[in-house]
Amino acid sequence: MKIYTIEQVEKIIREQKYKHCGLYRQDGGKWKGIVPFNRGKGEVDLALKNLKEIRTRMNVLDDGFYSIRCCAFFTPHVEPDVYTIKKGNLPDDAAQPVNVTVNVPGLKEQKHKSENVLSLDSALDYVKENAALKSDNAVLKAENDRLKIQIEELESELDEDEEESEGLSDGFKNFFSADSPFAVMADKFFALEERKLRLKEVSEHAKLTGRYKSNGNAREKTNTNGKPVPPAKGSARYEAYISKLEGMTDEDFAIEMDNLAKAYPEFYEIVKGEFEESNEQENESTKNNF
């Protein structure tokens, strides 16, 4: 039977990538467990860690033959590989053959409770790992809850923004509709500006052309020369004439003012001043409404 050293076993564990190992002692014709197999998720580092504990335990054990059993998968149906080691000056041929059948961890025939008990260091490691996992889980859960609340707040703000946007859109539509107060005031403002420009054009035209056209007005008072006498400002005839001008179209208004400038220059200036003053007042009122 070949005898190994712990250093040789460590090298074999690295080469064979064993993930579990345990220490057994020869006691008469049987092998009893001393350091149980490392449990949990199998990793080569965990097997080496357990081997370190085996090395420590060997320092206090009695002389004799021991076996280090290694396996890559910790299941009842896989027999471990056995590496016999010795402590003390004993002949190699004194070692008894190893029967691994009853000593494979997990088998019902396993007689030693020590194989089912974790070492103190391993147990502490599992406790620490479990506590760390619980802590990580609590942190992740809290972060998840925080993100859910943040998402709900953002969705609520988005809904409010959409509602405000729709309200503003409807307000602009109503503000610029044809029957809105703004549209009516705008139409009036532009009409006044148009009448003001037209009046200025008529004034300039009358000064340049010097022509007079009769538009067939009803009989009016005349002077000694047979020429109608323009009404005095403030009289009923004057107010009726102004109302008549206000009711004319732009084209008729331009013709009438052109004729008036030629026939009655002084009265033309009075009427012109009347409309300019009226236009300025209405224009100022319209601007204030804006």
C-alpha positions in Angstrom: 0.0 0.0 0.0 1.4 3.4 -1.0 1.9 5.9 1.8 1.5 9.7 1.1 2.5 12.8 2.8 0.1 15.7 3.4 2.1 17.8 1.0 1.6 15.2 -1.7 -2.1 15.0 -1.0 -2.4 18.8 -1.2 -0.8 18.7 -4.7 -3.1 15.9 -5.8 -6.2 17.9 -4.6 -5.1 20.8 -6.8 -4.3 18.7 -9.8 -7.5 16.5 -9.6 -9.6 19.5 -8.5 -11.1 17.7 -5.6 -13.8 19.8 -3.9 -14.3 17.7 -0.7 -11.9 15.9 1.7 -11.9 14.4 5.2 -9.6 12.7 7.6 -10.1 9.1 8.9 -8.1 7.0 11.4 -7.2 3.3 11.4 -8.6 1.7 14.6 -8.1 -2.0 14.5 -9.8 -3.3 11.4 -12.0 -0.2 11.0 -11.5 3.4 9.9 -13.1 6.1 12.0 -13.8 9.7 11.0 -11.9 12.5 12.6 -12.3 15.6 10.4 -15.5 15.3 8.4 -15.9 16.2 4.7 -16.4 19.9 4.0 -20.0 20.5 3.1 -21.8 23.2 1.1 -21.0 24.4 -2.4 -18.0 22.4 -3.5 -14.9 24.4 -4.4 -11.2 23.4 -4.5 -10.4 26.2 -2.1 -12.8 24.8 0.5 -11.2 21.4 0.2 -7.8 23.0 0.8 -9.1 24.8 3.7 -10.3 21.5 5.2 -6.9 20.0 4.5 -5.4 22.8 6.5 -7.5 21.8 9.5 -6.5 18.2 8.9 -2.8 19.2 9.1 -3.5 21.0 12.4 -5.3 18.0 13.8 -2.5 15.7 12.8 -0.1 17.6 15.1 -2.1 16.5 18.2 -3.1 13.0 17.0 -1.3 9.8 18.1 1.1 8.0 15.9 -0.6 5.6 13.5 -2.0 5.3 10.0 -4.6 7.7 8.7 -6.4 8.2 5.4 -7.4 11.4 3.6 -10.4 10.8 1.5 -11.1 13.1 -1.5 -13.9 13.4 -4.0 -15.1 15.9 -6.6 -18.8 15.4 -5.9 -20.2 14.9 -2.4 -22.9 12.3 -3.0 -23.7 8.9 -1.3 -23.2 7.1 -4.6 -19.7 8.2 -5.3 -16.8 6.4 -3.5 -14.0 8.8 -2.5 -10.4 8.3 -3.5 -8.3 7.3 -0.5 -4.7 8.5 0.3 -3.1 6.8 3.3 -0.7 8.8 5.5 1.1 8.0 8.7 2.4 9.7 11.7 5.4 8.3 13.6 8.1 5.8 12.7 5.9 2.9 11.6 6.6 0.3 8.9 4.5 1.0 5.8 3.4 -2.6 5.5 1.7 -2.3 9.0 -1.1 -0.2 7.4 -4.4 -2.2 7.0 -6.4 -2.1 3.7 -8.9 0.6 3.6 -12.6 -0.4 3.2 -14.3 2.8 2.0 -17.7 1.2 1.5 -19.0 2.0 5.0 -17.2 5.3 5.3 -18.5 7.2 2.3 -20.3 10.3 3.7 -24.1 10.0 3.4 -24.4 6.2 3.3 -26.9 4.7 5.8 -24.1 2.3 6.9 -22.0 5.2 8.1 -21.5 4.6 11.9 -19.7 7.6 13.1 -21.6 10.8 13.9 -18.5 12.8 13.6 -18.7 12.5 9.8 -22.0 14.3 9.9 -20.9 17.1 12.1 -19.3 20.2 10.7 -16.0 21.5 12.2 -16.3 24.6 14.3 -14.6 26.8 11.7 -16.9 25.5 8.9 -20.0 26.0 11.0 -19.0 29.6 11.8 -18.3 30.2 8.1 -21.8 28.9 7.2 -23.3 31.1 9.9 -21.5 34.2 8.6 -22.3 33.4 5.0 -26.0 33.0 5.8 -26.1 36.3 7.8 -24.3 38.1 4.9 -26.9 36.7 2.4 -29.8 37.8 4.6 -28.2 41.3 4.9 -27.7 41.5 1.2 -31.3 40.4 0.6 -32.6 43.1 2.9 -30.5 45.8 1.2 -31.7 44.7 -2.2 -35.3 44.6 -1.1 -35.1 48.1 0.4 -33.5 49.4 -2.8 -36.2 47.7 -4.9 -38.9 49.3 -2.7 -37.2 52.7 -3.1 -37.0 52.4 -6.9 -40.7 51.4 -7.0 -41.7 54.5 -5.1 -39.5 56.7 -7.3 -41.0 55.2 -10.5 -44.5 55.8 -9.1 -43.6 59.5 -8.3 -42.2 60.0 -11.8 -45.2 58.5 -13.5 -47.5 60.7 -11.4 -45.5 63.8 -12.4 -45.6 62.8 -16.0 -49.4 62.4 -15.9 -49.7 65.9 -14.3 -47.5 67.4 -17.0 -49.6 65.8 -19.7 -52.8 67.2 -18.2 -51.3 70.7 -17.9 -50.1 70.5 -21.5 -53.5 69.4 -22.7 -55.1 72.3 -20.8 -52.7 74.9 -22.3 -53.3 73.5 -25.7 -57.0 73.8 -25.3 -56.6 77.3 -24.0 -54.5 78.4 -27.0 -57.0 76.9 -29.3 -59.9 78.8 -27.6 -57.8 82.0 -27.4 -57.2 82.1 -31.2 -60.6 80.8 -32.3 -62.7 83.0 -34.6 -65.3 84.0 -32.0 -62.8 84.6 -29.1 -62.6 88.1 -27.6 -59.0 88.3 -28.8 -60.0 87.6 -32.4 -62.8 90.2 -32.3 -60.4 92.9 -30.8 -57.8 92.0 -33.3 -60.2 92.4 -36.2 -61.3 95.7 -34.9 -57.8 96.9 -34.4 -56.7 96.0 -37.9 -59.9 97.5 -39.4 -59.1 100.8 -37.6 -55.6 100.8 -38.8 -56.8 100.1 -42.3 -59.3 103.0 -42.2 -56.6 105.3 -40.8 -54.3 104.4 -43.7 -57.1 104.9 -46.2 -57.9 108.3 -44.8 -54.3 109.3 -45.1 -54.3 108.2 -48.7 -57.4 110.1 -49.5 -56.0 113.2 -48.0 -52.8 112.9 -50.1 -54.8 112.1 -53.2 -57.1 115.2 -52.8 -54.1 117.4 -52.5 -52.5 116.0 -55.6 -55.5 115.5 -58.0 -57.7 118.6 -57.4 -60.7 116.7 -58.9 -64.3 116.7 -57.6 -66.9 114.1 -58.2 -70.5 114.4 -57.2 -72.1 111.3 -55.7 -75.7 112.4 -56.1 -76.5 113.3 -52.5 -80.1 114.3 -51.6 -81.0 118.0 -51.6 -79.0 120.0 -49.1 -78.9 123.7 -48.1 -77.1 125.9 -50.6 -75.4 129.3 -50.4 -76.1 132.2 -52.7 -73.9 130.5 -55.4 -76.1 127.3 -55.3 -73.3 125.4 -53.5 -74.5 123.2 -50.6 -73.6 124.6 -47.2 -71.8 122.0 -45.1 -73.3 121.4 -41.7 -71.9 123.0 -38.6 -69.9 120.7 -36.3 -72.1 119.5 -33.5 -75.4 119.9 -35.3 -77.8 117.2 -36.1 -76.9 117.3 -39.8 -73.2 117.0 -38.9 -73.8 114.0 -36.7 -75.9 112.4 -39.4 -73.2 113.0 -42.0 -70.5 111.5 -39.7 -72.8 108.4 -39.1 -73.3 108.1 -42.9 -69.5 108.2 -43.4 -69.0 105.5 -40.8 -71.4 103.2 -42.5 -69.7 103.4 -45.9 -67.4 100.8 -47.4 -63.7 101.7 -47.6 -64.1 102.4 -51.3 -67.1 104.7 -50.9 -65.5 106.4 -47.9 -62.4 107.2 -50.0 -64.4 108.6 -52.8 -66.5 110.8 -50.5 -63.5 112.1 -48.7 -61.8 112.8 -52.0 -64.8 114.9 -53.1 -65.1 116.6 -49.8 -61.4 117.7 -49.9 -62.0 119.4 -53.3 -65.4 121.0 -52.6 -65.0 122.0 -48.9 -61.3 122.0 -47.9 -62.1 123.5 -44.5 -65.0 121.2 -43.7 -62.8 118.3 -45.0 -60.2 119.1 -42.3 -62.9 119.1 -39.7 -64.2 115.7 -40.8 -60.7 114.3 -41.2 -59.9 115.4 -37.6 -63.1 113.8 -36.4 -62.1 110.4 -37.7 -58.5 110.7 -36.8 -59.5 111.4 -33.2 -62.0 108.6 -33.2 -59.4 106.2 -34.6 -56.8 107.2 -32.0 -59.3 106.6 -29.2 -60.4 103.3 -30.4 -56.9 102.3 -31.2 -55.8 103.2 -27.6 -58.7 101.2 -26.2 -57.9 98.2 -28.2 -54.2 98.3 -27.2 -55.2 98.4 -23.5 -57.4 95.3 -24.0 -54.4 93.4 -25.2 
